[in-house]
Amino acid sequence: MRPIIFRGKCLDNGEWVEGDYFRKYIYDRYDNGSLHHLIGWQVTDNDGEKFNDYEDVDPDTVGQYTGMKDKNGKKIFEGDIMSLVTEFGDTIIREIRFIDGAFCVIGEQEDDLHGLSWAVEMCDGIVGDNIHDNPDLLK
């Protein structure tokens, strides 16, 4: 069974974090509550006590872990950009998306879909970046 992990970009410092994804209304004395998108994980302190930590993330950057790694062992997330080598030796750049219940590699047209396992195993797929940090790679 693959682990269910999400990744998102922190609002305060732009760093990427991985963990559980949840949405929560947070109330304070200044407002009546606002919806926050959070990535959380469990931490163990020096005394062996466990507690939860979390970061507020940009909801547009949240992507799920596919359960697969590229040929270099890097985790592949929804929204990643992969470099693929075709059977003709050409290198193409494609985006990873979750569509109709499956993780896919998007072709040049939106309806041109390929399975992620095909991209990793048959095309030596390597994650280079993601659409949030480098959207111009797909142009």
N, C-alpha and C positions, 0 to 999 in steps of 0.2 A: 504494500500500500504506500502510495507516495505521500510525503508530508504536505499539508496544506499551509503554505507560506505566502505572504503578500509582501510587496515592496512598495514604498512610497517615498517621495521627496519631502523632507522637513520644511515647514514654512519658515522657521526662524533662521536656519543656517544653510539650507539648500543641500544638506547631506542626505544620502540614501539610507533608509533603515528597512530591516526585514523583520517580520513577525506576524502576529494575528492582526487582522483588520477589523475595526469596529467603528460605528458612529455613535456619538453620545451628545446629548444636550448638556452643556456645562453652564451652571448658574453661578453668578457671583453677585456681589452687592451693587454692581454698576449696571447690570442688565437683567432681563427676564429669561435669559438662557439663549445660547446660540449653539448651533449644530457644529460639532467638531468631527473631523475624520482622523482616526488615530491608528497608529501601528504600535502594538504592544508586545512585550516579551517578559519572561520571568528572569529575575536576577538573584544571585545568591551573594550575600555580603560576607565579610571576613569572619563573622561569627556563625556562618552556616544558615542564617535566617534567609528565607525566600520572600521576595516581594515583587510586585509588578511595576514595570517602568513602561512609559509610552511617550511617543512624540506625535505632535499635531502635524499632519501631512496634507499636501495639496491633493484633493480627491481626483483631479485630472491625471495625476501621475501614478495612481495605484494600479498595480498589475499583479496577477497571480503567478506563482512559480509553476512551471509546466510539469515538473517532476523529472525533467531531463537536463543533462548537461551537454555542453558543446564538446568538440573533440579535444579541447584543452582542459576540460573539467570545470568550466565556469557554468553556474546555474543559468538556465534560460527562463526568462520571465516574459509574460505578455508585455508587448511594447518594446521589446528588444529589437535591434537591427542585426541581421545575420549576413555574413559574407559567405556565399556559396560558390563552389567550383562545379560547373556543369560537366557533363560527359565529353563536351567538346573542348574543355580546358578554359572556358570563359569564366570570369568571376562576376557574379551578380549580387546586388544588395537587396535584401527583402526584409519586411517587417513581420513580427510574430503577433498573431491575434487569436482570440478565443471566439470562434464562430460556430453557431449551431451545435454546441456541446463538444467541440474539439479544438485543440490548439493547431493552428494552421500557419503556413507561410503564404503571405499574400504575393501574388504575381504582379505583373505590370498593370493588369486590370483587376478591379475589385472582385470580380467573380472567378478569377484565375487562382484557385486554391491548391495547395499541396500539403500533404501531411508533414508534421514536424519531424517525425522519426525518419522519414525519407530524406529530409534536408540534412539532418545530422549524420545519418549513416551513409547515404549514397553521395552526398555532395560536400562532405567535409565541412559542415557548417561551423562557423566560428562567430560568436557574439562579439561585435565590435563596439557597439554603443547602444543607445536607446532613442526613441523618437522624442523624448522630452528634453534631453540634453543636446541632441544633434538632429533636428528635424530635416535639415538640408541634405543629409546623406541620401535620402530617398528621391531627391529631385534629379 
